[in-house]
């Protein structure tokens, strides 16, 4: 009898704690799968992965932005400080972005919303425990983890090939990443073009999740805020100094636990959109205010640690910024005007009203509802107000067709979906104007098309 009780307690403990470990560890695993995708394509630490054209479905990061030229510097400060150079903005090009630690906590923005305020600058990332003063002329970003990354976007003035080339050339000429060695001139930076690479950084919600989490724990220092997880993870078989080798019975428990964690995160994701941005609308703001505030201060508030909200956020997205809403604003929809989930096998219409409140442009992108990555094997992932050939109605409105097949005569306004898959959409506003926040201009819901 006692042996059976022991077995039952062990199983219950592993299951319960593995669920909590997955929720807690989602941003870490999210980061690690991105680094693994880069490494498998030849991009190592202190090198830069970039895409020489706007993203297509081959980029399988979580809800990526296909409206700019993307660069991801993968950084290791394990052996000492690293420098990230950001070029000054010009009339034709600019870099915006953020640098994050391995937990995806923002260390600082760069570019127009960063410390260099668009004038360009040298950012010095220092390792855990570094106590030397930053040299003159550098913006210091103290990194509490051994690894970090940046998400940079080189802005595109329009969808033309010439403007895309300008954005690429500007980024490759101006962005630099290298070890700090007191050198006046920077050594060459290794860039790796990922445009034709299947860059799969979707999170594996199966037993492999815990293998990745074990690797992360072994490679990064404990954060003071997370010391309570040391024993929790030991129950799952994850420690800094022993091999992760679950028994066959524990592997089965871990498989059940990650399934339960996924259901929890998905429910959190859906419930976070319960408060509509526009009254009675399906459009919601994809941000948790407590999480945004906590991440901005490095989770140092002793009375706030929104682990559930953080897990839900990094279950469907990646990266964070120090400042939000300054240069772009996002709204998300997973349902149509009736409240039904968006179905990739059906045809929908979204009418964007005239005089959209933006200084630059708006853009609508479709994502797979299950993976939260760009929909696989579709012709294009987005339509925007600067898409070449976009048709505008006489009254200034724009009718977008969201469907698995293009409607005849309206191919330029078509956003492809995939039959048999649910989807979600993000509407991005670049250079948002006050009318958007005052809601005097409102985006209608997506509706079924006849």
ABEGO torsion letter per residue (X at the ends): XAAAAAAAAAAAAAAAAAAAAAAAAAAAAAAAAAAAAAAAAGBBBGBBBBBABBBBAABABBGBBAABBBBBBBBBAAAEBBBBBBBBBBAABBBBEBBBBAAGBBAEBBEAABAAGGAEBBBBBBBBGBABBBBBGBBBBBBABABBBBBBBBBBABABAAAAAAAAAAAAAABBBBBBAGBABBBBBBBBBAAABBBBABBBBBAAAAAAAAAAAAABBBBAAAAAAAAAAAAAGBBAABBBBBBAAAAAAAAAAAAAAAAAAAAAAAAAAABBABBGBABBBBBBAAAAAAAAAGGABAABBBAAAAAAAAAABBEBBABBGAABBBBBBABBAAGBBBBAABBBBBBBBBGBBBABBBBBBBBBAAAGBBBBGBABABBBAABBGBBBBAAGBBBBBBBABBBBGAAAABBBBBBGBBBBBBBBBBGBBAAAAAGABBBBBBBBBX
